[in-house]
Structures are given as structure tokens and as C-alpha cells.
Amino acid sequence: MRQQGTWSAQLTPTDTPDLYDAQYVAAFRMGGNNMTYVGKVKSDFKTTITGNGQATGGGGNGTFEFSGDYGDDGIARCNYTEVGGQRSGTLTAEKPE
């Protein structure tokens, strides 16, 4: 059984349009771990979104990449993959508030 968690990202604009520095936190209910990652997110938050991250602490490991398209509901359905690993799957990305 996969451990379910809630991911969030703090985005900081860069000098490049639609490109953000990302600080990710993955909070898991089981075990209480908060894994942290840093990376980039590229999106206009209307059509497409891509991103990546590399573990920085809290039990996280490896790197990941994701990409997806926004639907009419404002939520992007994305695919992610662990770089050089075996994990992959789907995730959703909501527009930042």
C-alpha cells in the first residue's frame, strides 16, 4: 500500500517569465515525516505546468520531474517520475492563491 501525503510548494518568481524557484514540502500522515525538496516550476497557471525537485531533507531522497495540462476547473493533471528510480504516477496541481 502506498503512503498518501499532501504536497505543497512555495513559489518564488525568478527573472525569467513564468519560471519559479520551488520549495516543496511533502507531509505524510503515517510516520509524521515532512520531506523537503527544492526545484523549479514553469507555468502560466492556465495551460501547462512542468517542474522538478531534488531532496533536501526530512527523509526525502532522489529527484523527480512532473508535467501536466490545466483543465477548465483550474486543476492540472500531471504525470511524475523519479529520475533514475522506479517510482512514477499521477498528481494534481492547483493554481496558487
N, C-alpha and C positions, 0 to 999 in steps of 0.2 A: 504494500500500500504506500502510495506517495504521500509525503508530508506536505500538507497545504499551508500556504503562508500568504501574507499580504505584502506586496512590494509597493514602495513609493520612491519618488525621486525628487530631489531639489535641483531645479534647473537654473543655471546662471548664464545669461547671454554672453556670447563671445563677439569678437569684431566681425565675424562672418555672419551674414544674414541667415536666419533660420537654423543656426548651429548653437548648441548649448552644451556647457560643461554639466555633467550629471553626477550627483552623489546619491547612490541608491542605498536603500535600507530594505532588507527582507526580514520581516518579523514572522516567526513561526510559533504557533500555539504550543506544539509539543516540544518540550525541552527548553522553551524560552529563549532560544538563540536569536540574536539580531545580527545577521550577516551584512557586511557593508562592501560596496563596490564603487569604483569611480569609472567614468567613461564619458561618452559623448552621445547626444541625441540630436538628430537632424529632422526638422519637421516644420511645416507651416500650420500644423494642427487643423488642417482642413482636408487634405488629400492623403498624404503618405507620412510615415514616420519610420526612421531607422535608428538603431542605437547599438551601443556596445558597452561592456563593462569589464573591469578586472577586479578581483577580490582584493580587499584591503584589511579585512579583519573580521572578528566575530565568528570564526569557524567557516567562513566562505572560502572557496577555492576556485581556481581556474578563471577562465574568461568566457564571455558569452556575446552573441550577436542576435539582434532581432530586427524584423521589418514587418510592416503591415500597411493596410489602407483604411482610412476613416470611412465609416458609413454615414447615412443620413441621421443616425441617432447620436453622432458625435463621438462614437467609440471606435477605435481602430482594432481590428482583429489581426493579430500578429503571429508569426512563427518565430521561435527562437531555437538556437542551437548552441551547445557548449563547444567552444573551439578546441579541437584536439581531443574531445571527450565523446561520451556516448549519450549524454542527455540531450533531448530535444522535445519540443512540444509547442503548445499554443499559449498565448497570453493576450490580454486586452489592455489597451492604453486609452485612458480618458484624457480629454483636453485639460490642461492645467487651469486652476481657478484664478 
